Amino acid sequence: MTDGGISRRQVLESTSLGFGWMALQSLMAGEAAASRPALGINTTSRTGSHRRQARSVILLNMVGGPSHMDLFDPKPALQKFHGKTTTGNFETLQTGSETRTLVGTPFTFRKHGECGTEFSSMLPHLAAKADEICLVRSMHSANNNHPQAQRFLQTGKIVPNWPTLGAWISYSLGTENQNMPAFVVLRDPKGYTDGGTNHWNNGWLPAIYRGTEIRSEGDAVLNLKPSREIAPGVRRRNLDLLDALNNRRRRLYPDDTRLESRILNYELAARMQQSADELLDLKGETRATQDLYGLHNPTTADFGRRCLMARRMVEHGVRFVEVMVTVANGSSPFDSHSNLETGLKAICPRVDQPSAALITDLKQRGLLDSTIVVWSGEFGRLPISQNNTGRDHNRHAFSMVLSGGGFRGGHVHGATDEIGYRSVVDPVSVHDYHATVLHQLGVDHHELQFPHNGRDERLTDPEVTGARVVRELLS
């Protein structure tokens, strides 16, 4: 029974294939805080183990490997030796197409803000937010191939089917809005980026913690509303059968979380039918706000719309929002194996203004202090030429932008070597990044764990990885 006196079967009967409004009211009044701690399922809002600075995270996922020395990490030595042959050894991915020719950036860098942080001319809007940005120039990854590096950025593992950071955060903290998922994904409606749905996988955590795709065009959630009417008698028989099968499976597999997750997802879908469209309707936003995100500019409209939706979600209690880069320039738009200059000129204008607008808008609304904004790809690029006009992958160095949520604005952390190949000063691993974000949310990465295959698994696995909270990044 729910707190409102309605059985689980009756809820499903009233909501499935129709999501009736009377059942919605009962759900919202009664079972809005479903909790299954024995099965590891708990969607209620919770606090962590210590005082938190942030309540939510927005990840702007720049798939493809943005070139750090062309966007965030100026290298005068690389400019000086542009066109010269080097004898250095570089780990490459696409053997045979690389040269040993050092290549500088075709773009200019200059200082911005009171802090004087240098940014590339390709990101003028983000550069204008320099005093709000903590720029980590010493990130490094574990693999230089897209699938493995993307999984590593998300899960701390290069192997598939492990929980992502968003899933771990949802599992540990729940959602502050029981009418919306804790973990929401806003992808380009034109298609998936490289890596597809692996970016928001729940792995072996209960399925309720998987990222929920929300559309930025048309219906917010596909198949949320019935496509045709079904006679009440037929629906009743279908749901009676479903209830019988569910109960039989419960008795056979009492520790299997998938059924409970499925039921919780049905209930969440019922609540979302009332709240999702209203939450994601941008018509009520002022013209000034729409212009801030570039919604009336064809270049910035699609990514800008998703960034604005992300702000509305954290404003209404969604815990983790992942905004995928636009695929208008390919499924890995920052993958600059050739034509690096033209490629960055194509993708940067699409994401630069909306990214900066998100930081501005959150600050204006008093939300930046409690929201961590992350702008990152999965790795960086090499300082040598590939195909004469591009750069190959580089796992040894990349840059990450962090803003809000207690991160130090106007701060640059770490450094790469003189040509940008390797992080050498105060390096920050992906596991360190995970540990630090969790810390700001009030979660101790040592204590966050889930039993799997006879072992208490953790996102950071600190005894193995040496993961630490990078307190130098924090205000």
Secondary structure, 3 states (H helix, E strand, C coil): CCCCCCCHHHHHHHHCCCCCHHHHHHHHHCHHHCEEHHHCEECCCCCCCCCCCCCEEEEEECCCCCCHHHHCCCCHHHHHCCCCECCCCCCCCCCCCEEEEECCCCCCEEEECCCCEEEECCCHHHHCCHHHEEEEEEEECCCCCHHHHHHHHHHCCCCCCCCCHHHHHHHHHCCCCCCCCCEEEECCCCCCCCCHHHHHCCCCCCHHHCCEECCCCCCCCCCCCCCCCCCHHHHHHHHHHHHHHHHHHHHHCCCCHHHHHHHHHHHHHHHHHHHHHHHHCHHHCCHHHHHHHCCCCCCCHHHHHHHHHHHHHHHCCCCEEEEECCCCCCCCCCCCCCCHHHHHHHHHHHHHHHHHHHHHHHHHCCCHHHEEEEEECCCEECCEEECCCECCEECCCEEEEEECCCECCCEEECEECCCCCCEEECCEEHHHHHHHHHHHCCCCCCCCCEEECCEEECCCCHHHHCCCCCHHHEC
